[in-house]
Amino acid sequence: MGALELTANAFNLFSIGLAGRNNLHTWWTGICGCLLFGWLFFDTRLYADVTLQVFFVASGVLGWIRWRRVGGDAEPQRGVQRTAARAWFVMVVSAIVCAGLYGLLLQRWTDAVMPYADSIVLTFSVLGQLLLVARRVESWWCWIVVNTVAIPLYASRELYLTAGLYVGFWVNAWIALGHWRKLAAAT
């Protein structure tokens, strides 16, 4: 464990905790953490995770802008909704198909380790992030999947602190799911 991994984890721990509480400051802290994680994952040859961090930085900017316009800290529960069942099904199937295709691409064209697990983390993180930006309850189901796959993936690369952080993210996702369900029911 180096200073880079420690700093990336600290920023992301704070950001994810804020996201579970539907707090606007999740976005700038997440941007900082994702920039650091991108560097770390490049060094450990988890290329789908590098791609993911680039996406997280861009969506972090979008989320920050969008959440400031829709409630922000003044009305943090505003806007939390559920996704229609049919749309949710299509999103999940699309994420699975994309994970398979991206895993195949990584397997054939790079020296990536565990390309399919890495791709599941990528695709469900993209879906989860888009749903988080839109303040959809289902985002937390995506994060549960991501964290379940990421924990052994990061441990396999000897990123034990990061794997431990994802255990915390896994617990946070379950807590946030319950909290966001209540927020959606109240609106």
C-alpha positions in Angstrom: 0.0 0.0 0.0 1.4 3.3 -1.0 0.5 7.0 -0.5 -1.4 7.0 -3.8 -3.7 4.1 -2.9 -4.2 5.6 0.6 -5.1 9.1 -0.7 -7.4 7.8 -3.5 -9.2 5.6 -0.9 -9.6 8.5 1.5 -11.2 10.8 -1.1 -13.5 8.0 -2.4 -14.5 6.9 1.1 -15.7 10.4 1.8 -17.4 10.8 -1.5 -19.3 7.5 -1.3 -20.5 8.4 2.2 -21.8 11.7 1.0 -23.5 10.0 -2.0 -25.4 7.7 0.4 -26.6 10.8 2.2 -27.7 12.4 -1.1 -25.2 15.3 -0.5 -24.0 17.6 -3.2 -20.3 17.5 -2.0 -20.1 13.8 -3.2 -19.2 15.1 -6.6 -16.0 17.2 -6.1 -14.6 14.7 -3.6 -15.4 11.9 -6.0 -13.6 13.7 -8.9 -10.4 14.0 -6.8 -10.6 10.4 -5.8 -11.2 9.2 -9.3 -8.3 11.0 -10.7 -6.1 9.3 -8.1 -7.7 5.9 -8.7 -7.1 6.2 -12.5 -3.4 6.6 -11.9 -3.4 3.7 -9.4 -5.3 1.3 -11.7 -3.1 2.1 -14.6 -0.1 1.1 -12.6 -1.8 -2.2 -11.7 -3.0 -3.0 -15.3 -6.7 -2.8 -14.5 -7.4 -0.9 -17.8 -11.2 -1.1 -17.7 -11.0 0.6 -14.3 -8.8 3.4 -15.8 -11.5 3.9 -18.4 -14.1 4.0 -15.7 -12.2 6.7 -13.7 -12.2 8.9 -16.8 -16.0 8.4 -17.1 -16.4 9.1 -13.3 -14.6 12.4 -13.6 -16.8 13.5 -16.5 -20.0 12.3 -14.9 -18.9 13.9 -11.6 -18.8 17.3 -13.3 -22.3 16.6 -14.8 -23.6 15.3 -11.4 -22.3 18.3 -9.6 -23.9 20.7 -12.1 -27.2 18.8 -12.1 -27.5 18.3 -8.4 -26.8 22.0 -7.8 -29.8 22.8 -10.0 -32.1 20.1 -8.5 -32.1 20.7 -4.8 -28.4 20.6 -3.9 -27.8 20.8 -0.1 -30.9 23.0 0.5 -33.3 20.2 -0.4 -31.2 17.0 -0.4 -34.1 14.6 -0.7 -35.6 16.3 -3.7 -35.6 14.3 -6.9 -35.0 10.8 -5.6 -37.2 8.4 -7.8 -37.5 4.8 -8.9 -36.9 3.6 -12.4 -39.7 1.8 -14.3 -39.3 -2.0 -14.2 -39.0 -2.4 -18.0 -36.4 0.3 -18.4 -34.4 -1.2 -15.4 -34.5 -4.7 -17.1 -33.2 -3.2 -20.4 -30.4 -1.4 -18.6 -29.3 -4.5 -16.7 -29.3 -6.7 -19.8 -27.4 -4.0 -21.7 -24.8 -3.7 -18.9 -24.2 -7.5 -19.0 -23.9 -7.6 -22.8 -21.5 -4.7 -22.8 -19.4 -6.3 -20.0 -19.1 -9.4 -22.1 -18.0 -7.6 -25.2 -15.6 -5.3 -23.4 -14.1 -8.3 -21.5 -13.6 -10.0 -24.8 -11.9 -6.9 -26.2 -9.6 -6.6 -23.2 -8.8 -10.3 -23.3 -7.8 -10.3 -27.0 -6.0 -6.9 -27.2 -4.4 -6.1 -23.9 -2.5 -7.7 -21.1 -5.4 -7.0 -18.7 -5.8 -9.3 -15.7 -9.3 -10.7 -15.1 -10.8 -8.8 -18.0 -14.4 -10.0 -17.5 -14.5 -9.1 -13.8 -12.9 -5.8 -14.6 -15.5 -5.2 -17.3 -18.4 -6.0 -15.0 -17.1 -3.4 -12.6 -16.9 -1.0 -15.5 -20.3 -1.5 -17.0 -22.3 -1.6 -13.8 -20.4 1.4 -12.4 -21.3 3.3 -15.5 -25.0 2.3 -15.1 -24.8 3.0 -11.4 -23.3 6.4 -11.9 -25.8 7.5 -14.6 -28.6 6.4 -12.2 -26.9 8.3 -9.3 -26.7 11.4 -11.4 -30.4 11.0 -12.1 -31.1 10.3 -8.4 -32.6 6.9 -9.0 -32.9 4.3 -6.2 -31.7 1.5 -8.5 -28.3 3.1 -8.6 -27.6 1.4 -5.3 -28.3 -2.1 -6.7 -25.6 -1.4 -9.3 -23.2 -0.4 -6.6 -23.9 -3.6 -4.7 -23.0 -5.6 -7.8 -19.9 -3.5 -8.5 -18.6 -3.8 -4.9 -19.3 -7.6 -4.8 -17.1 -8.1 -7.9 -14.5 -5.4 -7.1 -13.6 -6.7 -3.6 -11.9 -10.0 -4.8 -10.7 -8.3 -8.0 -8.7 -5.7 -6.1 -7.5 -8.2 -3.6 -6.1 -10.3 -6.4 -4.0 -7.3 -7.5 -2.8 -6.9 -3.9 -4.7 -3.7 -3.5 -5.8 -4.7 0.0 -6.7 -1.3 1.2 -8.8 -0.7 -1.9 -10.5 -4.1 -1.5 -11.2 -3.2 2.2 -12.7 0.2 1.1 -15.0 -1.6 -1.3 -16.2 -3.8 1.6 -17.2 -0.5 3.3 -18.8 0.7 0.0 -20.7 -2.6 -0.1 -22.1 -1.9 3.4 -22.8 1.7 2.5 -24.7 0.7 -0.7 -27.1 -1.4 1.3 -27.6 1.4 3.8 -28.0 4.0 1.1 -30.5 1.7 -0.8 -32.7 1.7 2.3 -32.3 5.5 2.8 -33.1 6.3 -0.9 -36.1 4.0 -0.9 -37.5 6.1 2.0 -36.7 9.3 0.1 -38.4 8.0 -3.0 -41.5 7.0 -1.0 -41.7 10.4 0.5 -41.9 12.2 -2.8 
